């Protein structure tokens, strides 16, 4: 299991409408959308607030890659690719 991204000075306290909206995605996915469905998000490594939010709602880092000139983190509802 990966640890949540480190907090930075730009992090706002948790909660609010954005967290509510993002947390609804995995919740809805788990309510009859099928066992093979997967929720994913591709976020820049430097975007610590968004990464912490995804971790808080249950998505886990699956892999890292470089895309469009920036390091990216792929988050998945299934976690790391090696988890199956």
N, C-alpha and C positions, 0 to 999 in steps of 0.2 A: 504494500500500500504506500502510495506517495504521500509526503507531508504537504500541508497547504503552503502556498507561496508565502515568503516572508512579508511582513507588513512594512510599508514604507510611509513616509510622511504625507503622501498624497492620498492615503486610504481614508475613506469616510467610514463612520460607524455603520454596522450592518442594518438591515431592514429597509423599509421604504418600498415604493411601487416597482422599482426595477427588480429588486430581489424577489418580490411577490410574482412578478411576471415570469422571470427566469425559472423560479422554482415550480411554476405550473407546467412547464414543458416536460420534465421527467415524471411528474405526477400523472399527467394525461397519458404519457407514453405507457405507464404501468397499468392503466385502466382499459385493458382489452385491445391494445394495439398490436398484439402478437409477440411471441417470444423471440422473433428474429429482428424486430425493430431495434434501432439503436439511435440514441441522441448523441450528436457530436457538435463540437465547436472548435474553430481554429482561431487562436488568439495570439497576438504578439507576446513574446516572452516579457517584454518591458511593461506590459499592461497588467501590473500587479493587482489593482482593484478588481478588474474583470476576472482574472484568474482565481482570486480568493472567492469571488461570488460563485463561480462555477463549482469550485471545490465544496463550498458550503451547501449547495443544492444537490450534491451527490455525484457530480461528474469527476472523473479521475484522469490524470495525465496518461495518455496512451503512447505518444511519441513526440519527438521534436524534429523539426525540419526547417530548412531555409526556403523562403518563398517571397518573391517580390522585394528582394534585397534586405529582408529582415528575418531574424530567427523567430519561428512560430512554435506554439505548443498546440497539439491536437488533444482535446479532451473528449472523453467518451463515457457513456453511461455504463459501458462494459469494463472500463479500466484499461490497463496495459494490454497490448496485443498478445503478449505471452500468457495472459490469464485465460485466453480461450475465446 
